[in-house]
Amino acid sequence: MPWWSWMILGAVLLGAELLVVDAAFYLVFLGVAAAITGAAVLLGMGMELWVQWLLFGSLSLIAMVTFRQRVYQRLRGNTPDYGDGLGGEIIRLASDLPAGSHCRHELRGSMWTVINRSPNDIPANTEVSITEVQGLNLVIK
């Protein structure tokens, strides 16, 4: 395979990780391995096609096993996990919320949809407890 094919593959994999897919930092290492393989071919290391693919696979696997967890934790390890952390938290509703209805509410700097799953209407300025988090929806009862 020509060196430029490896470089294009590396660019596509890096672009897919950054722009299209949130693949949890796997495609970055595949893209880097493709670029390194392309650089090795460019530098004149005469390699058969199967050796190029073996180099690409080996570099990908070694990079992922060695560096992925450390890099991922450094870049994304400090983000809060809202899926588990908001259950049981108390919020004060700014507007009336009829039974079975929903409204918007700001919590921790983000706008959430609050869904009233109780059989009773909830008046404005009432403190309610979050019973469940479903995506960006906060369920109260």
Summary of the structure (lengths in Angstrom):
residues: 141
radius of gyration: 24.6
end to end distance: 61.2
largest distance: 75.4
contacts: 363
relative contact order: 0.11
helix: 47%
strand: 21%
